[in-house]
Amino acid sequence: MNEKELVRRIIDFGFIIKAQLYSDDTALLRSIMNIMIMEAEDVLEEMDAPSRSSSTPESDQRFGST
């Protein structure tokens, strides 16, 4: 299994867990799951993007440091 497939499976698993959280008591956990899913989708997009030739470290690019 390659890295992209692993990230896709993590996203799918996140959606499955989130679908089970439907009561008012789990609203915070649903929000956390939404963030996890969005971050995993961002990782997948970064994996699909061509390599950047920038000299700025990736962590600085991600958080907008200058």
N, CA, C and O atoms as a GROMACS GRO file, in nm:
protein
  264
    1MET      N    1   0.085  -0.117   0.000
    1MET     CA    2   0.000   0.000   0.000
    1MET      C    3   0.090   0.124   0.000
    1MET      O    4   0.181   0.137   0.082
    2ASN      N    5   0.063   0.213  -0.094
    2ASN     CA    6   0.144   0.335  -0.100
    2ASN      C    7   0.087   0.442  -0.006
    2ASN      O    8  -0.019   0.425   0.053
    3GLU      N    9   0.160   0.551   0.006
    3GLU     CA   10   0.122   0.656   0.101
    3GLU      C   11  -0.011   0.722   0.066
    3GLU      O   12  -0.091   0.752   0.154
    4LYS      N   13  -0.036   0.744  -0.063
    4LYS     CA   14  -0.161   0.808  -0.104
    4LYS      C   15  -0.281   0.722  -0.067
    4LYS      O   16  -0.382   0.772  -0.019
    5GLU      N   17  -0.270   0.593  -0.090
    5GLU     CA   18  -0.379   0.501  -0.057
    5GLU      C   19  -0.403   0.500   0.094
    5GLU      O   20  -0.517   0.493   0.140
    6LEU      N   21  -0.296   0.506   0.171
    6LEU     CA   22  -0.309   0.508   0.317
    6LEU      C   23  -0.383   0.634   0.363
    6LEU      O   24  -0.471   0.626   0.449
    7VAL      N   25  -0.350   0.749   0.306
    7VAL     CA   26  -0.418   0.873   0.343
    7VAL      C   27  -0.565   0.866   0.303
    7VAL      O   28  -0.651   0.910   0.379
    8ARG      N   29  -0.595   0.811   0.186
    8ARG     CA   30  -0.735   0.797   0.144
    8ARG      C   31  -0.812   0.708   0.241
    8ARG      O   32  -0.927   0.737   0.274
    9ARG      N   33  -0.750   0.602   0.287
    9ARG     CA   34  -0.816   0.512   0.383
    9ARG      C   35  -0.839   0.582   0.517
    9ARG      O   36  -0.941   0.560   0.582
   10ILE      N   37  -0.745   0.664   0.558
   10ILE     CA   38  -0.763   0.740   0.682
   10ILE      C   39  -0.881   0.836   0.669
   10ILE      O   40  -0.961   0.849   0.761
   11ILE      N   41  -0.892   0.903   0.555
   11ILE     CA   42  -1.005   0.993   0.531
   11ILE      C   43  -1.136   0.916   0.535
   11ILE      O   44  -1.231   0.959   0.599
   12ASP      N   45  -1.141   0.802   0.467
   12ASP     CA   46  -1.263   0.719   0.467
   12ASP      C   47  -1.300   0.676   0.608
   12ASP      O   48  -1.417   0.680   0.647
   13PHE      N   49  -1.200   0.635   0.685
   13PHE     CA   50  -1.224   0.593   0.823
   13PHE      C   51  -1.276   0.709   0.906
   13PHE      O   52  -1.365   0.691   0.990
   14GLY      N   53  -1.222   0.828   0.884
   14GLY     CA   54  -1.270   0.947   0.955
   14GLY      C   55  -1.416   0.975   0.925
   14GLY      O   56  -1.492   1.010   1.016
   15PHE      N   57  -1.457   0.960   0.799
   15PHE     CA   58  -1.598   0.981   0.762
   15PHE      C   59  -1.687   0.876   0.829
   15PHE      O   60  -1.797   0.909   0.873
   16ILE      N   61  -1.641   0.753   0.837
   16ILE     CA   62  -1.719   0.646   0.902
   16ILE      C   63  -1.740   0.677   1.050
   16ILE      O   64  -1.851   0.665   1.101
   17ILE      N   65  -1.634   0.717   1.117
   17ILE     CA   66  -1.646   0.750   1.260
   17ILE      C   67  -1.738   0.870   1.278
   17ILE      O   68  -1.825   0.869   1.366
   18LYS      N   69  -1.719   0.973   1.196
   18LYS     CA   70  -1.800   1.095   1.209
   18LYS      C   71  -1.948   1.064   1.188
   18LYS      O   72  -2.033   1.124   1.254
   19ALA      N   73  -1.979   0.973   1.098
   19ALA     CA   74  -2.118   0.939   1.071
   19ALA      C   75  -2.186   0.875   1.192
   19ALA      O   76  -2.308   0.881   1.204
   20GLN      N   77  -2.109   0.816   1.281
   20GLN     CA   78  -2.165   0.752   1.400
   20GLN      C   79  -2.188   0.851   1.514
   20GLN      O   80  -2.250   0.816   1.614
   21LEU      N   81  -2.139   0.971   1.500
   21LEU     CA   82  -2.147   1.072   1.606
   21LEU      C   83  -2.259   1.170   1.574
   21LEU      O   84  -2.235   1.272   1.508
   22TYR      N   85  -2.378   1.141   1.619
   22TYR     CA   86  -2.491   1.224   1.579
   22TYR      C   87  -2.564   1.289   1.696
   22TYR      O   88  -2.658   1.364   1.673
   23SER      N   89  -2.524   1.265   1.819
   23SER     CA   90  -2.593   1.327   1.933
   23SER      C   91  -2.529   1.462   1.967
   23SER      O   92  -2.418   1.494   1.922
   24ASP      N   93  -2.602   1.541   2.046
   24ASP     CA   94  -2.548   1.671   2.089
   24ASP      C   95  -2.425   1.654   2.177
   24ASP      O   96  -2.339   1.743   2.182
   25ASP      N   97  -2.416   1.542   2.246
   25ASP     CA   98  -2.302   1.517   2.334
   25ASP      C   99  -2.171   1.497   2.258
   25ASP      O  100  -2.063   1.509   2.316
   26THR      N  101  -2.180   1.468   2.130
   26THR     CA  102  -2.060   1.440   2.052
   26THR      C  103  -2.027   1.552   1.952
   26THR      O  104  -1.951   1.530   1.858
   27ALA      N  105  -2.085   1.669   1.971
   27ALA     CA  106  -2.063   1.780   1.878
   27ALA      C  107  -1.915   1.820   1.872
   27ALA      O  108  -1.863   1.846   1.763
   28LEU      N  109  -1.848   1.825   1.986
   28LEU     CA  110  -1.707   1.862   1.987
   28LEU      C  111  -1.623   1.758   1.913
   28LEU      O  112  -1.534   1.792   1.836
   29LEU      N  113  -1.653   1.631   1.935
   29LEU     CA  114  -1.580   1.525   1.867
   29LEU      C  115  -1.604   1.529   1.716
   29LEU      O  116  -1.512   1.504   1.638
   30ARG      N  117  -1.727   1.562   1.674
   30ARG     CA  118  -1.754   1.577   1.530
   30ARG      C  119  -1.670   1.690   1.472
   30ARG      O  120  -1.618   1.677   1.361
   31SER      N  121  -1.658   1.799   1.545
   31SER     CA  122  -1.575   1.911   1.498
   31SER      C  123  -1.429   1.870   1.485
   31SER      O  124  -1.363   1.906   1.388
   32ILE      N  125  -1.381   1.794   1.582
   32ILE     CA  126  -1.243   1.745   1.575
   32ILE      C  127  -1.226   1.654   1.455
   32ILE      O  128  -1.124   1.660   1.386
   33MET      N  129  -1.324   1.568   1.429
   33MET     CA  130  -1.318   1.478   1.314
   33MET      C  131  -1.316   1.558   1.183
   33MET      O  132  -1.245   1.523   1.090
   34ASN      N  133  -1.395   1.666   1.177
   34ASN     CA  134  -1.395   1.751   1.057
   34ASN      C  135  -1.256   1.808   1.032
   34ASN      O  136  -1.209   1.809   0.918
   35ILE      N  137  -1.191   1.854   1.137
   35ILE     CA  138  -1.056   1.909   1.124
   35ILE      C  139  -0.960   1.802   1.077
   35ILE      O  140  -0.877   1.826   0.989
   36MET      N  141  -0.969   1.683   1.135
   36MET     CA  142  -0.882   1.572   1.097
   36MET      C  143  -0.900   1.537   0.949
   36MET      O  144  -0.802   1.514   0.878
   37ILE      N  145  -1.024   1.533   0.904
   37ILE     CA  146  -1.052   1.500   0.764
   37ILE      C  147  -0.996   1.608   0.672
   37ILE      O  148  -0.935   1.576   0.570
   38MET      N  149  -1.015   1.734   0.708
   38MET     CA  150  -0.963   1.843   0.624
   38MET      C  151  -0.811   1.840   0.617
   38MET      O  152  -0.753   1.861   0.511
   39GLU      N  153  -0.747   1.815   0.730
   39GLU     CA  154  -0.601   1.807   0.731
   39GLU      C  155  -0.551   1.691   0.646
   39GLU      O  156  -0.453   1.704   0.573
   40ALA      N  157  -0.618   1.577   0.655
   40ALA     CA  158  -0.579   1.461   0.575
   40ALA      C  159  -0.597   1.489   0.426
   40ALA      O  160  -0.515   1.448   0.345
   41GLU      N  161  -0.705   1.559   0.391
   41GLU     CA  162  -0.726   1.596   0.251
   41GLU      C  163  -0.616   1.692   0.204
   41GLU      O  164  -0.571   1.682   0.090
   42ASP      N  165  -0.573   1.784   0.290
   42ASP     CA  166  -0.463   1.874   0.256
   42ASP      C  167  -0.334   1.796   0.231
   42ASP      O  168  -0.260   1.825   0.138
   43VAL      N  169  -0.309   1.696   0.315
   43VAL     CA  170  -0.190   1.613   0.297
   43VAL      C  171  -0.197   1.541   0.163
   43VAL      O  172  -0.097   1.533   0.091
   44LEU      N  173  -0.314   1.490   0.128
   44LEU     CA  174  -0.331   1.421   0.001
   44LEU      C  175  -0.306   1.516  -0.116
   44LEU      O  176  -0.242   1.477  -0.214
   45GLU      N  177  -0.355   1.639  -0.108
   45GLU     CA  178  -0.331   1.737  -0.213
   45GLU      C  179  -0.182   1.769  -0.225
   45GLU      O  180  -0.130   1.781  -0.336
   46GLU      N  181  -0.114   1.782  -0.112
   46GLU     CA  182   0.029   1.810  -0.115
   46GLU      C  183   0.107   1.694  -0.177
   46GLU      O  184   0.208   1.716  -0.245
   47MET      N  185   0.061   1.573  -0.153
   47MET     CA  186   0.128   1.456  -0.211
   47MET      C  187   0.108   1.452  -0.363
   47MET      O  188   0.195   1.405  -0.436
   48ASP      N  189  -0.007   1.502  -0.410
   48ASP     CA  190  -0.037   1.502  -0.552
   48ASP      C  191   0.031   1.617  -0.625
   48ASP      O  192   0.053   1.609  -0.746
   49ALA      N  193   0.064   1.724  -0.553
   49ALA     CA  194   0.124   1.842  -0.615
   49ALA      C  195   0.268   1.812  -0.657
   49ALA      O  196   0.337   1.734  -0.591
   50PRO      N  197   0.312   1.873  -0.767
   50PRO     CA  198   0.452   1.853  -0.807
   50PRO      C  199   0.547   1.914  -0.704
   50PRO      O  200   0.509   2.006  -0.631
   51SER      N  201   0.665   1.864  -0.700
   51SER     CA  202   0.764   1.914  -0.603
   51SER      C  203   0.792   2.061  -0.628
   51SER      O  204   0.806   2.106  -0.741
   52ARG      N  205   0.798   2.134  -0.518
   52ARG     CA  206   0.830   2.277  -0.528
   52ARG      C  207   0.980   2.296  -0.520
   52ARG      O  208   1.049   2.224  -0.447
   53SER      N  209   1.029   2.391  -0.594
   53SER     CA  210   1.173   2.416  -0.594
   53SER      C  211   1.210   2.530  -0.501
   53SER      O  212   1.320   2.585  -0.509
   54SER      N  213   1.120   2.567  -0.412
   54SER     CA  214   1.145   2.676  -0.319
   54SER      C  215   1.244   2.634  -0.212
   54SER      O  216   1.251   2.517  -0.175
   55SER      N  217   1.319   2.731  -0.162
   55SER     CA  218   1.415   2.701  -0.056
   55SER      C  219   1.353   2.719   0.082
   55SER      O  220   1.419   2.694   0.183
   56THR      N  221   1.225   2.762   0.089
   56THR     CA  222   1.158   2.779   0.216
   56THR      C  223   1.117   2.642   0.269
   56THR      O  224   1.057   2.564   0.196
   57PRO      N  225   1.148   2.612   0.394
   57PRO     CA  226   1.108   2.483   0.450
   57PRO      C  227   0.956   2.465   0.443
   57PRO      O  228   0.881   2.561   0.456
   58GLU      N  229   0.914   2.341   0.423
   58GLU     CA  230   0.772   2.313   0.407
   58GLU      C  231   0.690   2.354   0.529
   58GLU      O  232   0.577   2.399   0.515
   59SER      N  233   0.745   2.339   0.648
   59SER     CA  234   0.672   2.378   0.769
   59SER      C  235   0.646   2.528   0.770
   59SER      O  236   0.540   2.572   0.816
   60ASP      N  237   0.740   2.608   0.720
   60ASP     CA  238   0.720   2.752   0.712
   60ASP      C  239   0.613   2.786   0.609
   60ASP      O  240   0.534   2.878   0.632
   61GLN      N  241   0.610   2.715   0.497
   61GLN     CA  242   0.510   2.739   0.394
   61GLN      C  243   0.371   2.707   0.447
   61GLN      O  244   0.276   2.781   0.420
   62ARG      N  245   0.359   2.599   0.520
   62ARG     CA  246   0.229   2.554   0.567
   62ARG      C  247   0.168   2.654   0.664
   62ARG      O  248   0.048   2.680   0.658
   63PHE      N  249   0.248   2.710   0.754
   63PHE     CA  250   0.195   2.800   0.855
   63PHE      C  251   0.214   2.947   0.820
   63PHE      O  252   0.187   3.034   0.903
   64GLY      N  253   0.259   2.976   0.700
   64GLY     CA  254   0.267   3.112   0.653
   64GLY      C  255   0.377   3.196   0.715
   64GLY      O  256   0.367   3.319   0.716
   65SER      N  257   0.480   3.135   0.766
   65SER     CA  258   0.590   3.210   0.824
   65SER      C  259   0.670   3.279   0.714
   65SER      O  260   0.681   3.227   0.604
   66THR      N  261   0.724   3.394   0.746
   66THR     CA  262   0.806   3.465   0.646
   66THR      C  263   0.945   3.487   0.698
   66THR      O  264   1.029   3.544   0.628
   0.00000   0.00000   0.00000
